[in-house]
Amino acid sequence: MFGRRASDMASGTHYRSERVSAVNGQYFFSTREGTLEGPYFTRVDTEREIAYYIRRMKQYEGILALRGR
Protein backbone atom coordinates (compact mmCIF):
# COMPACT_ATOMS: atom_id res chain seq x y z
CA MET A 1 0.00 0.00 0.00
CA PHE A 2 1.36 3.40 -0.96
CA GLY A 3 0.46 6.24 1.29
CA ARG A 4 1.65 8.97 3.54
CA ARG A 5 0.50 10.39 6.82
CA ALA A 6 0.58 14.17 7.13
CA SER A 7 3.39 13.85 9.67
CA ASP A 8 5.58 11.63 7.45
CA MET A 9 8.44 13.36 5.70
CA ALA A 10 8.40 11.08 2.64
CA SER A 11 5.95 8.61 1.19
CA GLY A 12 6.72 4.94 1.44
CA THR A 13 5.31 1.47 1.22
CA HIS A 14 3.23 0.47 4.23
CA TYR A 15 2.00 -3.05 4.80
CA ARG A 16 -1.18 -3.66 6.73
CA SER A 17 -0.98 -6.18 9.51
CA GLU A 18 -3.14 -7.31 12.36
CA ARG A 19 -2.81 -4.77 15.15
CA VAL A 20 -4.32 -6.98 17.85
CA SER A 21 -2.39 -9.86 19.35
CA ALA A 22 -3.15 -12.22 22.21
CA VAL A 23 -0.50 -13.40 24.66
CA ASN A 24 -1.41 -15.72 27.55
CA GLY A 25 -5.07 -14.72 27.34
CA GLN A 26 -4.35 -11.00 27.38
CA TYR A 27 -4.82 -8.71 24.38
CA PHE A 28 -2.50 -6.01 23.10
CA PHE A 29 -2.39 -3.72 20.08
CA SER A 30 0.57 -2.27 18.26
CA THR A 31 0.77 1.30 17.04
CA ARG A 32 2.42 3.00 14.07
CA GLU A 33 4.65 4.71 16.59
CA GLY A 34 6.07 1.31 17.52
CA THR A 35 4.48 0.92 20.94
CA LEU A 36 2.60 -2.09 22.27
CA GLU A 37 -0.48 -1.04 24.26
CA GLY A 38 -2.23 -3.24 26.79
CA PRO A 39 -2.94 -5.65 28.30
CA TYR A 40 -6.72 -5.76 27.91
CA PHE A 41 -9.05 -8.54 29.02
CA THR A 42 -11.04 -9.04 25.81
CA ARG A 43 -10.64 -8.33 22.11
CA VAL A 44 -13.69 -6.05 22.31
CA ASP A 45 -11.96 -3.99 25.03
CA THR A 46 -8.84 -3.85 22.88
CA GLU A 47 -10.68 -2.64 19.79
CA ARG A 48 -12.46 0.02 21.85
CA GLU A 49 -9.09 1.19 23.18
CA ILE A 50 -7.71 1.34 19.62
CA ALA A 51 -10.50 3.77 18.73
CA TYR A 52 -9.72 5.87 21.84
CA TYR A 53 -6.01 5.82 21.00
CA ILE A 54 -6.62 7.01 17.43
CA ARG A 55 -8.89 9.79 18.69
CA ARG A 56 -6.24 10.93 21.21
CA MET A 57 -3.53 10.93 18.55
CA LYS A 58 -5.68 13.04 16.20
CA GLN A 59 -6.38 15.50 19.02
CA TYR A 60 -2.66 15.66 19.79
CA GLU A 61 -1.84 16.36 16.13
CA GLY A 62 -4.51 19.08 16.12
CA ILE A 63 -2.98 20.73 19.18
CA LEU A 64 0.48 20.63 17.60
CA ALA A 65 -0.89 22.18 14.40
CA LEU A 66 -2.46 25.05 16.38
CA ARG A 67 0.80 25.72 18.20
CA GLY A 68 2.67 25.85 14.91
CA ARG A 69 0.57 28.79 13.64
C-alpha atoms as an extended CHARMM CRD file, in Angstrom:
* protein
*
        69  EXT
         1         1  MET       CA              0.0000000000        0.0000000000        0.0000000000  PROA      1               0.0000000000
         2         2  PHE       CA              1.3570000000        3.4010000000       -0.9620000000  PROA      2               0.0000000000
         3         3  GLY       CA              0.4560000000        6.2360000000        1.2920000000  PROA      3               0.0000000000
         4         4  ARG       CA              1.6490000000        8.9720000000        3.5350000000  PROA      4               0.0000000000
         5         5  ARG       CA              0.4990000000       10.3930000000        6.8160000000  PROA      5               0.0000000000
         6         6  ALA       CA              0.5760000000       14.1680000000        7.1260000000  PROA      6               0.0000000000
         7         7  SER       CA              3.3930000000       13.8540000000        9.6710000000  PROA      7               0.0000000000
         8         8  ASP       CA              5.5780000000       11.6320000000        7.4530000000  PROA      8               0.0000000000
         9         9  MET       CA              8.4410000000       13.3590000000        5.6950000000  PROA      9               0.0000000000
        10        10  ALA       CA              8.3970000000       11.0840000000        2.6400000000  PROA      10              0.0000000000
        11        11  SER       CA              5.9470000000        8.6100000000        1.1930000000  PROA      11              0.0000000000
        12        12  GLY       CA              6.7170000000        4.9390000000        1.4370000000  PROA      12              0.0000000000
        13        13  THR       CA              5.3100000000        1.4720000000        1.2240000000  PROA      13              0.0000000000
        14        14  HSD       CA              3.2260000000        0.4720000000        4.2270000000  PROA      14              0.0000000000
        15        15  TYR       CA              2.0020000000       -3.0510000000        4.7990000000  PROA      15              0.0000000000
        16        16  ARG       CA             -1.1800000000       -3.6570000000        6.7250000000  PROA      16              0.0000000000
        17        17  SER       CA             -0.9790000000       -6.1790000000        9.5130000000  PROA      17              0.0000000000
        18        18  GLU       CA             -3.1370000000       -7.3100000000       12.3560000000  PROA      18              0.0000000000
        19        19  ARG       CA             -2.8140000000       -4.7710000000       15.1480000000  PROA      19              0.0000000000
        20        20  VAL       CA             -4.3190000000       -6.9780000000       17.8530000000  PROA      20              0.0000000000
        21        21  SER       CA             -2.3940000000       -9.8560000000       19.3520000000  PROA      21              0.0000000000
        22        22  ALA       CA             -3.1450000000      -12.2240000000       22.2120000000  PROA      22              0.0000000000
        23        23  VAL       CA             -0.5010000000      -13.3970000000       24.6620000000  PROA      23              0.0000000000
        24        24  ASN       CA             -1.4110000000      -15.7170000000       27.5460000000  PROA      24              0.0000000000
        25        25  GLY       CA             -5.0730000000      -14.7220000000       27.3440000000  PROA      25              0.0000000000
        26        26  GLN       CA             -4.3530000000      -10.9960000000       27.3810000000  PROA      26              0.0000000000
        27        27  TYR       CA             -4.8190000000       -8.7120000000       24.3820000000  PROA      27              0.0000000000
        28        28  PHE       CA             -2.4960000000       -6.0120000000       23.0970000000  PROA      28              0.0000000000
        29        29  PHE       CA             -2.3860000000       -3.7180000000       20.0800000000  PROA      29              0.0000000000
        30        30  SER       CA              0.5710000000       -2.2740000000       18.2610000000  PROA      30              0.0000000000
        31        31  THR       CA              0.7680000000        1.3040000000       17.0350000000  PROA      31              0.0000000000
        32        32  ARG       CA              2.4180000000        2.9970000000       14.0720000000  PROA      32              0.0000000000
        33        33  GLU       CA              4.6540000000        4.7100000000       16.5890000000  PROA      33              0.0000000000
        34        34  GLY       CA              6.0740000000        1.3080000000       17.5170000000  PROA      34              0.0000000000
        35        35  THR       CA              4.4790000000        0.9190000000       20.9430000000  PROA      35              0.0000000000
        36        36  LEU       CA              2.6030000000       -2.0850000000       22.2720000000  PROA      36              0.0000000000
        37        37  GLU       CA             -0.4770000000       -1.0390000000       24.2560000000  PROA      37              0.0000000000
        38        38  GLY       CA             -2.2260000000       -3.2420000000       26.7850000000  PROA      38              0.0000000000
        39        39  PRO       CA             -2.9430000000       -5.6510000000       28.2960000000  PROA      39              0.0000000000
        40        40  TYR       CA             -6.7240000000       -5.7590000000       27.9070000000  PROA      40              0.0000000000
        41        41  PHE       CA             -9.0480000000       -8.5370000000       29.0170000000  PROA      41              0.0000000000
        42        42  THR       CA            -11.0380000000       -9.0360000000       25.8080000000  PROA      42              0.0000000000
        43        43  ARG       CA            -10.6450000000       -8.3320000000       22.1110000000  PROA      43              0.0000000000
        44        44  VAL       CA            -13.6900000000       -6.0470000000       22.3120000000  PROA      44              0.0000000000
        45        45  ASP       CA            -11.9630000000       -3.9920000000       25.0270000000  PROA      45              0.0000000000
        46        46  THR       CA             -8.8360000000       -3.8480000000       22.8820000000  PROA      46              0.0000000000
        47        47  GLU       CA            -10.6760000000       -2.6420000000       19.7930000000  PROA      47              0.0000000000
        48        48  ARG       CA            -12.4590000000        0.0200000000       21.8490000000  PROA      48              0.0000000000
        49        49  GLU       CA             -9.0860000000        1.1900000000       23.1820000000  PROA      49              0.0000000000
        50        50  ILE       CA             -7.7110000000        1.3360000000       19.6250000000  PROA      50              0.0000000000
        51        51  ALA       CA            -10.5010000000        3.7720000000       18.7270000000  PROA      51              0.0000000000
        52        52  TYR       CA             -9.7200000000        5.8650000000       21.8370000000  PROA      52              0.0000000000
        53        53  TYR       CA             -6.0080000000        5.8150000000       21.0020000000  PROA      53              0.0000000000
        54        54  ILE       CA             -6.6200000000        7.0070000000       17.4330000000  PROA      54              0.0000000000
        55        55  ARG       CA             -8.8890000000        9.7910000000       18.6890000000  PROA      55              0.0000000000
        56        56  ARG       CA             -6.2420000000       10.9250000000       21.2100000000  PROA      56              0.0000000000
        57        57  MET       CA             -3.5290000000       10.9340000000       18.5450000000  PROA      57              0.0000000000
        58        58  LYS       CA             -5.6840000000       13.0350000000       16.2020000000  PROA      58              0.0000000000
        59        59  GLN       CA             -6.3830000000       15.5040000000       19.0230000000  PROA      59              0.0000000000
        60        60  TYR       CA             -2.6630000000       15.6560000000       19.7880000000  PROA      60              0.0000000000
        61        61  GLU       CA             -1.8430000000       16.3580000000       16.1270000000  PROA      61              0.0000000000
        62        62  GLY       CA             -4.5100000000       19.0840000000       16.1150000000  PROA      62              0.0000000000
        63        63  ILE       CA             -2.9760000000       20.7300000000       19.1750000000  PROA      63              0.0000000000
        64        64  LEU       CA              0.4800000000       20.6320000000       17.5990000000  PROA      64              0.0000000000
        65        65  ALA       CA             -0.8900000000       22.1770000000       14.4000000000  PROA      65              0.0000000000
        66        66  LEU       CA             -2.4650000000       25.0460000000       16.3780000000  PROA      66              0.0000000000
        67        67  ARG       CA              0.8030000000       25.7150000000       18.1990000000  PROA      67              0.0000000000
        68        68  GLY       CA              2.6660000000       25.8460000000       14.9070000000  PROA      68              0.0000000000
        69        69  ARG       CA              0.5730000000       28.7880000000       13.6380000000  PROA      69              0.0000000000
